[in-house]
Each structure stands twice: as structure tokens, then as C-alpha cells.
Amino acid sequence: MIVSLALTTAALSVFAVSVVAQSSQQEMMEAWLKLARPGEQHKLLEPLVGTFSAEVTTWEAPGAAPVKSTATSENRWVLGGRFVYQVVKGTFAGEPFEGIGYLGYDNAKKTYVGVWMDSLGTGFMTSEGTVDSTGKLFTFTSEVDDPVSGKKLKFRETLRVLEGGKLVSEMFLTGPDGKEFKNMEIHYTRR
């Protein structure tokens, strides 16, 4: 009787653990599926989708003469509305330029995330950011490896959604002195 009771108790324990494990697996799967769905934060990226002409102004250092160039930016939704995929083609300092990036919203981190790579390097820049209460002003912090110093260069970028299919991006670089200066400004106009 004691052996039978022990076996029954063991069997019930295994069954209970199995039920709890299945329940935990189901809860985990439901949580993952919920985090995987695009939501309202993703919809705020909709104004970035389309084909744009871009006027680019860059400054190498504070007080330096501006360098102007033009580009096109083709942006589309990928992965079921989770990320905006951007392809930029133009010129920089008289040379051909290409860049690609992805921008989305990470439901788990509750932050906008991005990655950028272009023909001016072999690494990539990662970004995290927020949007203001209007849903029209995004602010990102970014890092990229500096090939000269080997250290991380830190950037701050703002992206404003304007009326009439226009966007304005401003990038600010933190210099060696710890002070921030405007390094780039891009005016996008929807074609």
C-alpha cells in the first residue's frame, strides 16, 4: 500500500509538473506572440515610407564649411510592418554613396531601434530612440566605431515629420572635447 501510494504520488507529481510546464510554455508562447505583433508605435513610422528626394548638408567640424549633396531614399515596410527598410543612393564629396538601414520599434525594450550601414565604412551604426507626445519628433542616440581612435563615436539624431510629405533629420556628433555640434542635416521631400 505504501509503495502504491508512493507511486501514485510520484505519478501525480510528474503529471502536475507536466501540466505546469505546458502551461508555462503556452504562456511563454503567448507572450512572445504578443511582443512580435506590430502596434501603434510602428504605425508612427508610416510617414517615412515612400520615395524621397534628399538634400544633404554636412559639417566635418564646428565652424567648418558645409558640404552639400543630394540623394534619393526609397523606404518600404518589411517583415510584416515591423521595420522600415531604407535604401539611399547619392553622392558624398563628389563620390557615389549608398546606404541601407532598418528602423523599427522593439516592443520588449519599449524603444525605437535602428541599424545603418553605408559605403563609407565596413561597420554599422546602432540606434535607440523615442518619439514625443505628438508622434512627429523622434530622437535617437547612436554609436559607431571611430576608425581613427578605435573608440565609439556618439551621435544624437532628431527626425521631424512635417506636413506635405517632408521630413527633416539632424545629426549631432559629440566631439573630442565632449561638446556636441551639428554634423549633418537632411531635408527629405516625398516624390
C-alpha positions as CSV (number, residue, x, y, z in Angstrom):
1,M,0.0,0.0,0.0
2,I,2.8,2.4,0.9
3,V,4.6,1.6,-2.4
4,S,1.3,2.0,-4.3
5,L,0.7,5.4,-2.6
6,A,4.3,6.5,-3.3
7,L,4.0,5.5,-7.0
8,T,0.6,7.3,-7.3
9,T,2.1,10.4,-5.6
10,A,5.1,10.3,-7.9
11,A,2.8,9.9,-11.0
12,L,0.7,12.8,-9.8
13,S,3.8,14.9,-9.3
14,V,5.1,14.2,-12.8
15,F,1.6,15.0,-14.2
16,A,1.4,18.2,-12.2
17,V,4.9,19.3,-13.4
18,S,4.0,18.4,-17.0
19,V,0.8,20.5,-16.7
20,V,2.7,23.4,-15.2
21,A,5.4,23.1,-17.9
22,Q,2.8,23.0,-20.7
23,S,1.0,26.0,-19.1
24,S,4.3,27.9,-18.8
25,Q,5.2,27.0,-22.4
26,Q,1.8,28.2,-23.6
27,E,2.1,31.5,-21.5
28,M,5.6,32.0,-22.9
29,M,4.5,31.4,-26.5
30,E,1.6,33.9,-26.0
31,A,3.9,36.5,-24.5
32,W,6.3,36.1,-27.5
33,L,3.5,36.3,-30.0
34,K,2.2,39.5,-28.3
35,L,5.7,41.0,-28.4
36,A,6.1,40.1,-32.1
37,R,3.0,42.0,-33.3
38,P,3.4,45.4,-34.8
39,G,1.4,48.0,-32.9
40,E,0.7,51.7,-32.6
41,Q,4.3,52.7,-32.2
42,H,5.1,51.0,-35.5
43,K,2.3,53.0,-37.2
44,L,4.1,56.2,-36.3
45,L,6.8,55.3,-38.8
46,E,4.3,55.3,-41.7
47,P,5.3,58.9,-42.8
48,L,8.8,57.5,-43.5
49,V,7.5,55.1,-46.1
50,G,7.8,56.1,-49.8
51,T,10.4,57.6,-52.2
52,F,12.1,60.8,-51.2
53,S,14.5,63.3,-52.8
54,A,17.1,64.4,-50.2
55,E,19.2,67.5,-49.8
56,V,22.1,66.8,-47.5
57,T,24.4,69.2,-45.7
58,T,27.3,68.0,-43.7
59,W,29.9,69.7,-41.5
60,E,33.2,67.9,-40.6
61,A,33.8,70.1,-37.6
62,P,32.3,73.0,-35.7
63,G,32.7,76.1,-37.9
64,A,33.7,74.1,-41.0
65,A,32.3,75.0,-44.4
66,P,29.2,73.0,-45.2
67,V,29.4,70.3,-47.9
68,K,26.2,69.8,-49.9
69,S,25.0,66.8,-51.8
70,T,21.8,65.1,-53.0
71,A,20.4,61.6,-52.7
72,T,17.2,59.6,-53.2
73,S,15.8,57.5,-50.4
74,E,13.4,54.6,-51.0
75,N,11.8,53.4,-47.9
76,R,9.4,50.4,-47.5
77,W,7.9,48.2,-44.8
78,V,9.5,44.8,-44.4
79,L,8.8,41.8,-42.2
80,G,5.1,42.4,-42.0
81,G,5.2,46.1,-40.9
82,R,7.8,45.6,-38.2
83,F,10.6,47.6,-39.8
84,V,11.1,50.3,-42.4
85,Y,13.8,49.4,-44.8
86,Q,15.7,52.4,-46.2
87,V,17.9,52.4,-49.3
88,V,19.8,55.7,-50.0
89,K,21.7,56.4,-53.2
90,G,23.5,59.7,-53.9
91,T,26.9,61.3,-53.8
92,F,29.1,62.4,-51.0
93,A,32.1,64.7,-51.6
94,G,31.7,64.0,-55.3
95,E,31.8,60.3,-54.9
96,P,29.0,57.7,-55.3
97,F,27.3,56.9,-52.0
98,E,25.0,54.0,-50.9
99,G,23.5,53.2,-47.6
100,I,20.9,50.9,-46.1
101,G,19.1,50.9,-42.8
102,Y,16.3,49.4,-40.8
103,L,14.2,51.3,-38.3
104,G,11.5,49.7,-36.1
105,Y,10.0,49.6,-32.6
106,D,11.2,47.0,-30.1
107,N,8.1,46.0,-28.1
108,A,10.2,44.3,-25.4
109,K,12.6,47.2,-24.9
110,K,9.8,49.8,-25.5
111,T,12.1,51.8,-27.6
112,Y,12.7,52.6,-31.3
113,V,15.7,50.7,-32.7
114,G,17.8,51.1,-35.8
115,V,20.8,49.9,-37.7
116,W,22.6,51.7,-40.5
117,M,25.5,50.8,-42.8
118,D,26.8,52.5,-45.9
119,S,29.6,52.7,-48.5
120,L,31.7,55.0,-46.3
121,G,32.7,52.2,-43.9
122,T,32.6,48.5,-43.2
123,G,30.9,48.6,-39.8
124,F,27.4,49.6,-38.8
125,M,25.7,52.2,-36.6
126,T,23.1,51.2,-34.0
127,S,20.5,53.5,-32.6
128,E,17.8,53.6,-29.9
129,G,15.2,56.3,-29.6
130,T,11.9,57.7,-28.5
131,V,9.1,59.8,-30.0
132,D,7.4,62.8,-28.4
133,S,3.8,63.0,-27.5
134,T,2.8,64.4,-30.9
135,G,4.2,61.3,-32.7
136,K,6.1,63.7,-35.0
137,L,9.5,64.2,-33.4
138,F,11.8,61.2,-33.0
139,T,15.1,61.4,-31.0
140,F,17.8,58.8,-31.3
141,T,21.2,58.1,-29.7
142,S,23.6,56.2,-31.8
143,E,27.1,54.8,-31.7
144,V,29.6,53.9,-34.4
145,D,33.2,52.8,-34.2
146,D,35.7,55.5,-35.0
147,P,38.3,54.0,-37.3
148,V,40.9,56.6,-36.3
149,S,40.7,56.4,-32.5
150,G,39.2,52.9,-32.2
151,K,36.7,54.4,-29.7
152,K,32.9,54.8,-30.0
153,L,31.6,57.9,-31.6
154,K,28.3,59.1,-30.1
155,F,25.6,60.8,-32.1
156,R,22.2,62.3,-31.4
157,E,19.7,62.4,-34.2
158,T,16.3,64.1,-34.4
159,L,13.8,63.2,-37.1
160,R,10.9,65.6,-37.6
161,V,7.8,64.6,-39.6
162,L,6.5,67.8,-41.3
163,E,3.3,68.4,-43.4
164,G,3.3,67.8,-47.1
165,G,5.4,64.6,-47.2
166,K,8.5,66.3,-45.8
167,L,11.0,65.1,-43.2
168,V,14.0,66.8,-41.6
169,S,16.8,64.8,-40.0
170,E,19.5,66.5,-37.9
171,M,22.6,64.6,-36.6
172,F,24.7,65.9,-33.8
173,L,28.2,64.5,-33.1
174,T,29.9,64.7,-29.8
175,G,33.4,65.9,-30.4
176,P,36.6,65.0,-28.6
177,D,36.0,68.0,-26.2
178,G,32.7,66.4,-25.1
179,K,30.7,69.2,-26.8
180,E,28.0,68.4,-29.4
181,F,27.9,70.0,-32.8
182,K,25.6,69.6,-35.8
183,N,27.3,67.2,-38.2
184,M,24.5,66.6,-40.8
185,E,21.1,67.9,-41.8
186,I,18.9,66.2,-44.4
187,H,15.7,67.6,-45.9
188,Y,13.5,64.9,-47.4
189,T,10.7,65.6,-49.9
190,R,8.3,62.9,-50.9
191,R,8.3,62.4,-54.7
